[in-house]
Structure formats: C-alpha cells, structure tokens
Amino acid sequence: MEKLIKENIVYLFLVAAVFIGGIYATYYYGSLAITSHDEANHKKEELQVKQEKLEQIKRQKLASESKKENTSGKVIYEVMGQQFSPEASFGIMFENILSNITNSGVRIRSIDYNYQPLDDKILMTKAAGYNACELSFITVGNYTQLQNFFKNIAKEKYLSSLYEVYIEPYDKNKTILVARFKIRLYTKTI
C-alpha cells in the first residue's frame, strides 16, 4: 500500500488540490451569488418604494389639477411693490369696470366706494397684503345693455364678486331698467 501511495502521490496531491479548489470555488461563488441575491432584493425594495412615491406624486398632481379645474380660473390682482396704498391698488380694476360699463352702453347714476367692507371674508382673516373694495352702483340701461355688462364682468380674469343686484323698470319707460348692484374687488400688494 505504501508503494501504491508513493507511486500515486502526485495524483493524490492533484486530487486534494482539485478538491480544495472546488470547495474554495464553491464557497467564493456561492457567497457572490448570495450577495448578488441580497443586493437584488434590496434594489427591488428600493424600486417598490420609489414606485409608491411616484404613484403618490401622480395622485397629488391629479388632485391639484382637478382642484384647478374646479376653480373659476380667476386670480387676485397683484400689485408689485409696497409704494401703492390699498386704495390706489384698485386703479386698473376700476378702469376695467368703467370701460365695461361704457362699452355696454349702460349709464351710471352714482358710484359709492367702500375700501374696507366689514363683512368681507378675506379681510376678516387679516391676511397681510390683501385688500377689498366694494363698489355700489346705480345704473340705467335697457335689458340688452345690462345683460352685456353683467356678462363682461363675469368674463373678467381678476377676482370680483357681483352681488345684491336689484333691477326695476323705470317709471316713465318700462324698457329702461334701473339697476342697483354691488361689485367687490380684490387686490394683493406684494
């Protein structure tokens, strides 16, 4: 047996080396496979978290777009700079209202201004920079002229509210209407 071992010692070392190399390779590549599998699972979890965040962002975007679609699309007129008083910030809006009245053919009997209406919801919040002005009008015109005026006011891009509208026929000519109404205008000084 000893003779057999001496003659085949080279082969025994070779088999032992291959056996040890096989164990080492199995351990090395096995640990690489386990590490790769763990990294893949970790990346998969990260991907799921990011996909959930993406879906959440998409839902928020859709919700904000639907809110925008539900609003009237009107904005509060913003005046740049603090050099304007709250009363002066309404100049452009007054001009728009008066040009709408003139273009529709309605005649103005009287205008009253209230720069700080006490019942205004925006002013009650005491938000800095927001201003409100209530215009009380008495106008005279026919049905078509008043209709055109009210349509033009509704089409204005800046936020205003038309309320307390009272329309009655003129005593001497029933085709002429006397309209009493209030328009509330809003500005913000930035």
Residue pairs with C-beta under 8 A, 6 or more apart in sequence:
5 12
73 157
74 156
74 157
74 158
74 159
74 160
75 157
75 158
75 159
76 130
76 158
76 159
76 186
76 187
76 188
77 89
77 92
77 93
77 158
77 159
77 185
77 186
77 187
77 188
78 187
78 188
78 189
78 190
79 89
79 187
79 188
79 189
79 190
80 190
81 189
81 190
82 189
84 189
86 115
86 131
86 187
86 189
87 115
87 133
89 131
89 187
89 189
90 131
90 133
90 185
90 187
93 133
93 158
93 160
93 185
93 187
94 135
94 185
96 156
96 158
97 135
97 153
97 183
97 185
100 149
100 152
100 153
100 156
101 108
101 139
101 149
103 148
103 152
104 141
104 145
104 146
104 148
104 149
104 152
105 141
105 142
105 145
105 148
106 139
106 140
106 141
106 145
106 146
106 149
106 179
107 139
107 140
107 141
108 137
108 138
108 139
109 138
109 139
109 140
109 178
110 136
110 137
110 138
111 135
111 136
111 137
112 135
112 136
113 133
113 134
113 135
114 133
114 134
114 135
114 136
115 131
115 132
115 133
116 123
116 132
117 123
117 132
117 133
117 134
117 184
120 132
120 134
120 184
122 130
122 132
122 186
123 130
123 132
129 188
129 189
129 190
130 186
130 187
130 188
131 186
131 187
131 188
131 189
132 184
132 185
132 186
133 184
133 185
133 187
134 182
134 183
134 184
134 185
135 182
135 183
135 184
135 185
136 180
136 181
136 182
137 179
137 180
137 181
137 182
137 183
138 178
138 179
138 180
139 146
139 149
139 178
139 179
139 181
140 170
140 176
140 177
140 178
140 179
141 149
141 176
141 177
141 179
142 175
142 176
142 177
143 175
143 177
146 167
146 177
146 179
150 162
153 160
153 162
153 183
154 162
158 185
158 186
159 185
159 186
160 183
160 184
160 185
160 186
161 183
161 184
162 181
162 182
162 183
163 181
163 182
163 184
164 180
164 181
164 182
165 179
165 180
165 181
166 179
166 180
166 181
167 177
167 178
167 179
167 180
168 177
168 178
169 175
169 176
169 177
169 178
170 176
170 177
170 178
